Amino acid sequence: MKTIQIPFLRTMLLAAALVAAVRPGKAQVFPDSYINIDWQFNVPLSNDFADKSSGWGMNFEGGYFITDNITVGAFISYHTNLASVGRETLRLSPTSAMTTNQKHSVFQLPFGATARYNWLKHSVMQPYVGLKLGAAYAEMSSYYYIVKHYEDSWGFYMSPEIGVSIFPRPDYRLGFHVALYYSYASNSSDLLVYSLNNLNNFGIRLGVSF
């Protein structure tokens, strides 16, 4: 439960602070735009190094309505997935080996441009389909005893998404956001006896929308 509750609580506290900063009578923080702040739950695919689903991530994005249906903007997000590895012997070379327990971690930090096609801009329920494109930084880490081994890499990032923004008062653009996403990053790394080739994930985002 802690994996899910702590990031979600932080997201809501941050959202509350932003809501408090919005002056009464303002229908929107920035006209013809949107801002999303999301907690995200991530499920790794084809990743045996750190394959446990987790809620240790957030997403921040904003965009501008160039028409009533199309928005363009920017995003940045982060996520960490973990896995515990029982005691095993790692053959590091023909003449050396190591026996230890490990904690594996994969940290991802993608950022770049985002575009959406939106429907029902002035309704309570405002669905959309979107695509994020950009770069991704990733760090592949192994912790054992007091030692950390890691390798970092950069790659291309792509993430299609479907979602909906919910505004109880459509004329006052302050509401909630729900989205499902898939992400692909071309990052590759080798660490100890492990290899990581590409990062594939799917997950859900829950947050607030302005």
N, C-alpha and C positions, 0 to 999 in steps of 0.2 A: 504493500500500500504506500509506503514512503516514496517509492520511485515515482508514483503517479501524483501524489498529493503535494509534495513540496514544490516542484516546478509549477504546478497549476496555481498554488497559492501565491507564489511570487508573481506570476502573470496577472492574477486578479488585483494584487496590491498595486502593481505598476499601472494597470488600467484605471484603477480608482484614482490614482494621483493625476493621471491625464484628464480624466473626466472632471475632476475638481478644478483643473486649470481652464476648462472651457467656460467662457463668460455666458451667463444667462442671456437668452435672447438671440444668441448666435445659432443659426440653423446648421452651420457647418464650420469646422475649424478652418479649412481652406476651401473656398468655393470650387466646384467642379473637380473635386479630387476625393481620394479615399486614403485612409491609413488603417492598417491591420496590425494588431499585436496578438500573437498566438502562442499558446503552449502546444507542443506537438508530441505525439506518441509514434515511435518509429519501429518498424519491423524489418530487420536485415534479410536480404535474399542472396543466396549463393555466397555467403560469407561465413566460413567455418572458424575464423579466427576470433571474432567477437559476435556471436550469433544470437545473443539474448535481446528480446524486445525491451524497449525502455521509454520512459517519459522524460529523459534528461535532455530536453531541447526546446528551443523557441524559434519563432519566425517573426521578422519585422519587414514590412513592405508598405509602399505607398505608390500611388499612381494618379494620373490626370486623365479626365474624360476628354478625349479629342473629338468624340461624337457622343450621342446618348447611349451608344452601345459599346464603344471601344475605349479601353484605357491602356495607357503605357506607363511604365514606372520602373522602380528599382526595388531590390530586396536584399536581405542578408539573413542567414539563419545559422544555427549551430545544433549539433547533436552528438551525444556520446553513447555508444553501446559497449557493454561489458560482458565478460565471460570468465568464470573460474575454471581453472584447469588443475586436475589432481596431480599428485606426484608422478612424474615420468622422467625418463632419461632421454636427453636430447643429444644426438650425435652431431657435434658442431664441426668436426673435421675427422679425417682418418685416424688422428692421434689424440683427439680430445672429446670429452663428453661431459654433460652436466645433468645431475638429478635434482629436481626441485618441484615445488608447487608454483603456480603462476596465476596472476590476474591479467587477463588480456583486455585491451581497450582500443577502440577505434573512434577517434574524434573527427568530425566533419564540419567544415566551415565554408559553405557555398555562398556566393554573392553574384549579382549581375543585374540583368534587365528582366522585366516581366511584362506580359501583355495579356489582356482579357477581352473576351466578348461577353457582354452583360445583357440580361433581359430584365424588363419590368423595373426600370430605374427608379420610378416614383411609387413603387408598391412596398408593402410590408416585407414580402419575401422577394429577394432579388438574386436569382441564380446566375451562374456564370461558368464558363470554361476558360482555362488559362494555361499559359506556358511560361516557364522560367528558363532562361539561358544565361550561362556565365562561366565562371571559374570556380574550382573547388580546391580548398586546402584540406589535406587529410593527414592525421598522425596515427600511426600504428604503434602501440606500446605494449611491452611486457614488463610486469612488476613481479619481482621475487625478492624476498627478504627486504633489504633496504635499497635494492638496486632497481633502476629503470633502464631498459633498453628501448629505443624508439627509432623509427624512420618516418620522415615526412615526405610528402609529395604534392604535386599540383596536377590538376586535370581539368578536362572539359566537363561542364555540368548541364544537365537537361532535366526538367521536371514538369510533366503535364499535370493538371489539377482540375477538379470539378468542385464547386462549392456554392454556398449561398450566404448572403448577408441578410440579417433579419433586423428590421428597424420598426419597433413598435409605433413610432411616430415618423412616418416617412419624410415629413417636412422638417424634422429635426434629426439630422443624420448622425445618430448615436445608437449603436445596437450591438449585435452579436455576429460572430462569424464561425462557420463550420466548413471544413474542406477535407476531401480525400485526395491524396497525391501519390504519385510514383516518381522516384528519382533515380537517375543514372549518373555516375561520375566515372571518368576514365582513369582515375588514380590507380597506380600499381606500386607495390613495395615488397621488399624481402627483409625479413627480420628473424634472426636466429635460424631455425629450420622451417620457418613458415613463409608462405607467399600470399599476397593479396592482389588479385587482378580484377579491377573494376569494382565499383560499389553500387549495388542495386538495393533499393529500399521501397517500401510503401508504408503509408501511415495516415494519421488523421490529425487535423489541426482544429483547435478550439480557442476562441478568443473574442476580442472586441473589435468593432469596426467603427470608424468615424467618417 
